[in-house]
Amino acid sequence: MSLSRSLWIILGATSIVFHISLIFSGLAPNLVSRPLHMALALPWVFIFVSRSRAERASGALLAAVGVACCLYIVFNQSALSDQYGYLNGAFQTAVAITLLLTVLEMARRAISWPLPLVAALALAYGLWGQHLPGEFGHPGLPLRSFLGTLTIAEGGIWGKLTGISVSIVAIFVIFGAALNAGEAGQGFMNLATAAAGRLKGGAAKVSVLSSALFGSISGSASANVASTGAITMPAMTRLGYPKRLAGAVEAVASSGGQIMPPLMGAGAFVMVELTGVPYTGIMAAALLPALLYFITVWAGINAYTRRYHLGGLAKEDQPELRVVLITTLFFLIPFTILLERMLVGGYTPQYAACVAIVSAFVLLSFDKRLSFSLPRTLERLESACINSGTQIATIAAIILCASIVIGVLGQTGLGIKITSLIISVSGDQLWPALLLTALACLLLGMEVPTTAAYIICVSVAGPALQNLGLDLLTTHLFVFWFALLSTITPPVCGAVFIAAGMVNENWLKVAVSAMALGIGLYLVPLGMVANPDLIALEHAPVRALIASVKIGLSLSAIAYGVIAPMVLWRRLLLAGCGFLLLLF
């Protein structure tokens, strides 16, 4: 093993130990834990993923400067807390500017330029917005107070969103990395194949089930496509599926991972902080809508099966029952421990996840034959350490950059002004306001990761929807779902691009099929608004299940009407009846 790889493994292990130790060591000051979180993330973003020698050299310099600034905050946190967000002297001002620029570049390298561009525009508005005419100008903010609130207090990059990344998201990322390093991923595939492989359109349905299971821990549409798609898409094309359909099935199924509890692409944990609803409440509210989405995809696959006469998997392509049972245990045991500690033990999600992580790391020692191999175990541990480090760093970059936007909105009052504008343009009517919000989510989500798009949109549009009578949790779920649309909606559709590249098909053809197959992504949020009982599983389970049956029938009718090979007027009639059932 090279020295370089050994150092990254050590850094990944340090990140794992640091984040887990925070759960057990009591309350560390926020101006200690959150800057250290950023400091541990910086080398991964600036050095580990560098693509050239020049980029690596500049990244090393930026990482060193960023770490130094983070450590300055850590070692002086007590004195800085007494300054209440006001910078003292030129040195502190330089540290503040350096931190903000580092966060912007960190996000640019991790996820490209759109989100840091939004954050940079927000900073420009905070600095010079007083020169704007009309109601969108602000009175002006003292430079040292504005920058200080963003960098030495908890009103910016060290705010509550970063706290979520430190204390909850990082723990679940470690949990996912530990599962994925072992046999759990194959367990997902084997279980899905055993459950759906024999059915008509079996290969596509295996993709749906495996992606739903895998996505529930990865929370990333792109990672989902790249991992499960490497197995499911070749199987579909080998069985005669059109390439556009194979790519669309995987893109749509993988996108559902971000709405499927427990991880939901970190959205669930952000929602907990922003709404005050317990984590179990968020999971309960999100579960039925997520299942309805996959039911709609399933109905769409049935329609495509009728069009292309797609059969099931051959018997030799299906795993033995013994292998299915054994590999299923590799994810079932950690998941059972996680849910038992949360729902029965009454512990916090992060504590329950820590206990589940221990079991996941123990299971890394065994394979599907239940044999032990020390070299294989060490290789899996190394993989878990490196994947944990990179994924924690990527999410940290997103959250830190989005925190700049939220901090500026809070200081300038811009969020309230946008809220007023939405209410005014919609004529004080809820549905027009919902459509405006959906459009804003779609546009922002095309270039900004789902979680960041959700945070920004719900901060500016959420109050407007609530003022018009929409429930708090419904508002957040509505915005979160529409922030996800960009994974399959042109012109920027990340999951589609990856899937199309893997099957060597024109991405636009894949996108058209994906939009038809994933029509539930567009309609389920409308169903949540029209049928509030759908998200009331925790408090009114009977009413929630009745609502889900009604909406499930409507969505299945719409999917079948859009895709199935029928006379046009029958298709329109079926889809129209389904849409009416959805909303009334």
Buried (B, 14 or more C-beta within 10 A) or exposed (E): EEEEEEEBBEBBBEBBEBBBEBBEEEEBEBBBBBBBBBBBBBBBBBBBBBEEEEBBEBBBEBBBBBBEBBEBBBEBBEEBBEBEBBBEEEEBBEBBBBBBBBBBBBBBBBBEEBBBBBBBEBBEBBBEBEEEEEEEBBEBBEEBBBBBBBBBBBBBBBBBBBBBBBBBBBBBBBBBBBBBBBBBBBBBBBBBBBBBBBBBBBBBBBBBBBBBBBBBBBBBBBBBBBBBBEBBBBBBBEBEBBBBBBBBBBBBBBBBBBBBBBBBBBBBBBBBBBBEBBBBBBBBBBBBBBBBBBBBBBBBBBBBBBBEEBBBBEEEBBBEEEBBBBBBBBBBBBBEBBBBBBEEEEBBBBBBBBBBBEBBBBBBBBBBEEEEEEEBBBBBBBBBBBBBBBBBBBBBBBBBBBBBBBBBBBBBEBBBBBBBBBBEEBEEEBEBBBEBBBEBBBBBBBBBBBBBBBBBBBBBBBBBBBBBEBBBBBBBBBBBBBBBBBBBBBEBBBBBBBBBBBBEBEBBBBBBBBBBBBBBBBBBBBBBBBBBBBBBBBEBEEBBBBBBEBBBBBBBBBBBBBBBEBEEEEBEBBBEBBBEBBBE
